[in-house]
Amino acid sequence: MSNDWIFEVLGDLRLFALSNDMPEFAGKLEEAMRAGRRESSRLRESDPYDQMDAPQLAQRMRPN
């Protein structure tokens, strides 16, 4: 299941910080986004279920 929505939220917060003269906050958000993308990528590589969307995962988990 994808967690990409969190990167959209962080990106929106970063734009808010840049628009409101908060460069340190914007930098920390950028740092958080980079760290999150690295970890998300690493987890996707090791977890085959993470590649599935919600309906696929539900089908896979359904008892026979």
C-alpha positions in Angstrom: 0.0 0.0 0.0 1.3 3.4 -0.9 2.1 6.1 1.6 2.9 8.7 -1.0 0.2 11.0 0.4 2.6 12.0 3.2 5.1 13.4 0.8 2.3 15.6 -0.7 1.5 16.9 2.8 5.2 17.6 3.6 5.6 19.3 0.2 2.6 21.6 1.0 4.1 22.4 4.4 7.4 23.2 2.8 5.7 25.6 0.4 3.9 27.2 3.3 7.2 27.7 5.1 8.9 29.2 2.1 6.0 31.5 1.5 6.1 32.7 5.1 9.8 33.4 5.4 10.6 30.3 7.4 13.7 28.9 5.6 14.9 26.8 8.5 11.5 25.0 8.8 11.4 24.6 5.0 14.9 23.0 5.1 13.9 20.6 7.8 10.8 19.5 5.8 13.0 18.9 2.7 15.3 16.8 4.9 12.4 14.8 6.2 11.1 14.3 2.7 14.5 12.9 1.5 14.8 10.6 4.6 11.2 9.4 4.1 11.7 8.7 0.4 14.9 6.7 1.2 13.2 4.6 3.8 10.1 4.1 1.8 12.1 2.9 -1.2 14.1 0.5 1.1 10.9 -0.9 2.6 9.2 -1.3 -0.8 12.2 -3.3 -2.0 11.9 -5.7 0.9 8.1 -6.0 1.3 6.2 -7.5 -1.7 2.8 -6.5 -0.1 3.8 -2.9 -0.3 3.6 -3.1 -4.1 -0.1 -4.0 -3.9 -2.9 -1.5 -3.8 -5.7 -2.0 -1.2 -8.0 -4.2 -3.3 -5.1 -6.5 -4.3 -4.0 -6.8 -0.7 -7.5 -7.5 0.5 -7.9 -10.3 -2.1 -4.5 -11.7 -1.0 -5.5 -11.7 2.7 -9.0 -13.3 2.1 -9.2 -16.8 3.5 -9.9 -19.5 0.8 
